[in-house]
Amino acid sequence: MKKDEYLELPWDIEHTIEHLDTIRDYMQEDALLKNSDGRGKEDVKEIAFDFNRASAALQKQIPRRPYAPLTLGSVGTCPACSAAHFSERNYCYHCGQKLDWSVKE
């Protein structure tokens, strides 16, 4: 693979999140069935925690339109955490949500 080439996947972030959820479910079921160390329920919680963090991080990469300004002088507010933005940044400075400032007609 050349330096400027990259892998194009035939699915989008939403599908990747669905795949992660499926893998999480299989891993949790397997952890409960095997329960090799006697900590099956704790393992299920740890698997859920890790996969949910990964899913949440991926969801923040899906561009979302900011809400109308709630603060005087702001351009808009983050749809994920409601932080006020005073310029059109690509990502929310507070939570990392990718922002889509395009005008929809």
SULLIN-V489561 format. One record per run of one state. SS is the DSSP state (~ for helix, > for strand, _ for the rest). FROM is the first residue (numbers start at 1). TO is the last residue. Records with the same first field share a line. If there is no record, write none. Layout:
SS: FROM-TO  FROM-TO
//
This chain:
_: 1-12  35-39  60-63  65-66  68-75  78-83  86-90  92-97  100-105
~: 13-34  40-59
>: 64-64  67-67  76-77  84-85  91-91  98-99
//
